[in-house]
Amino acid sequence: MLHGWVYLHVIVDCCTREICGWTLDVRTRATEAICCVEAAFIDRQVRPGVLTLGTNNGRSSPRETSAGTSPLVE
């Protein structure tokens, strides 16, 4: 049996506070996070151009956010 770290990526709808998607992986890179978001899009049947993505870069306070939000473009 192997022991080690795994990373949980969770996509949360901030309005409804629902978990829209999640993945569990042995790595945490942009590729894994993007796959999690794409899987949530497919599962929720989100139309292109109607979603805004945001991040706080792991910080607890929104006012510390440097990235802000950006519209999803497909």
C-alpha positions, -999 to +999 in steps of 0.1 A: +000+000+000+014+034-010+010+065+012+012+101+001-006+133-007-036+138-029-051+171-040-088+179-041-100+204-067-136+216-060-158+238-082-183+258-061-212+279-073-208+310-052-245+319-056-261+286-046-230+273-026-234+240-045-204+218-054-206+217-092-176+194-097-146+179-080-116+158-088-090+140-067-055+138-081-019+131-071-008+164-087-021+199-085-012+218-116-032+241-139-040+211-161-058+192-134-077+223-123-088+230-158-100+194-163-121+197-132-137+229-145-143+214-179-159+183-163-182+206-143-192+225-176-201+193-193-220+179-163-240+212-159-244+218-196-230+254-194-233+274-226-202+292-238-200+328-228-224+327-198-200+320-170-176+342-151-146+325-134-129+340-104-102+331-080-087+343-047-055+324-053-059+305-021-061+336+001-088+339+027-097+375+021-113+386-012-096+421-009-062+405-012-071+391-046-048+403-074-063+382-102-099+393-100-125+377-123-124+370-160-151+360-183-149+325-198-142+327-235-147+297-259 
